[in-house]
Amino acid sequence: MPVWQSIYEELNDDSFEIISVAQDSGGEEAAGFIFDDAEVTYTSIIDVNHHISALYNLLNVPSGVWIDEKGQIARINEGTYATTHYDGAFGNDDYVPIVRDWVAKGADSAYVWDRDKVKESIFLRSDEAELAAPAFRLGSYYFNQDNDVKAEKYWTIAQELDPNSWNYLRQDLQYEEGGSAGPEWRERRDRVEGAGGSYYAPLEIEDGAAN
Amino acid sequence: MKGIRGIAILLCSMLFNGLIYAQSAVVLYNERAVAIEQTLPDATELWVKPQDLTRINDFVLKPEGACLAELCIPVLQDRDSDMYVTRQNQGWFNVTGLADKLQQAHMADYQDGVWSFGVMPLERQAFFGSGQAPDFSLPDRDGNLIRLSDFRGKKVLLLTWASW
């Protein structure tokens, strides 16, 4: 978060905006201080219903989407850390340079995808998984009504309907013993990665001239 | 006695009707949580007055059907159908029936009368078809409504993250 703020200040470009959306059912209490600590000046949203992940078919955080001046997507569904964290345990330094390149060159940036590449990069959910979003929304409604029994019920249904979503799993685990990065998450992640899958959405940067 | 009995029956029937028509609901759609004062009781479908339909999802009931901008789903209104019925001179519209026609996912807690609707597929035709960014409207931390479409003419880096 502080890294994105410094990049935002560095670019300081009226034709570029960051919209940062916290997928946090706990609202201000859960996520507000993180925005505050980073003294963020770009557009900041706390999305208690995970609406953006539902709308753009994103499964994990962080995820990034590039949207051009006409509202056309130029990149989507990528695990987008601004830098490396915990001595390289996650994140990398590869993404920020290509954002700089895009802001400078726009459609001429080598990192802008064509429509076919964008279309094939959108994650496709099954009809059953589409039902997970209204289920999760019900759970978040009850969570914010302090009805933990029903919150748990509908958040569990959401996870069953959309087992690909790390957001639904970890949001729920945050409020359970073990937490969002505890044994249950570890076990799931190991299973996915052991089967050759990827925990974060892939970040494959084309060879280009972003130097 | 007859008179008293008659009044009792009348009171009972008023109470009964009152109970029936007082069944309330909460409808969740996008960022909205719309409180509906009266619904037509039904075990599995959500029937609301036409004006409440608009509060839920912006669809407007017109003579030609339920309409949103250019789109109109035909709805017969001079007789009962699976989309619209008239009871005691009040018309009721089937919101879940419309959702099914639009292939919009929905789920309800019937016990509490809380209904939750997913994204309408028609909102995302251009997303899947040509990679157009689906529009959204969410409050920022100061309560201002942020619409993606307000950023036309700018490049937007949309980032998700979480505290957990």
Interface residues (C-beta under 8 A of the other chain):
Chain A: M1 W4 D14 S15 F16 E17 I18 I19 S20 V21 A22 Q23 D24 G26 E28 A30 A31 G32 I34 F35 T43 S44 I45 I46 D47 N49 H51 I52 S53 A54 L55 Y56 L58 V61 P62 S63 G64 V65 W66 I67 D68 E69 K70 G71 Q72 I73 I76 T80 V99 W102 V103 G106 R115 V118 K119 I122 D127 E130 L131 A133 P134 A135 R137 L138 Y141 Y142 K150 Y154 I157 N167 R170 Q171 L173 Q174 G179 S180
Chain B: V26 L28 N30 E31 A33 A105 H106 M107 A108 D109 D112 V114 S116 F117 G118 V119 R124 F127 F128 G129 S130 G131 Q132 A133 P134 D135 F136 L138 P139 D140 R141 I146 L148 S149 F151 R152 G153 K154 K155 V156 L157 L158 L159 T160 W161 A162 S163 W164
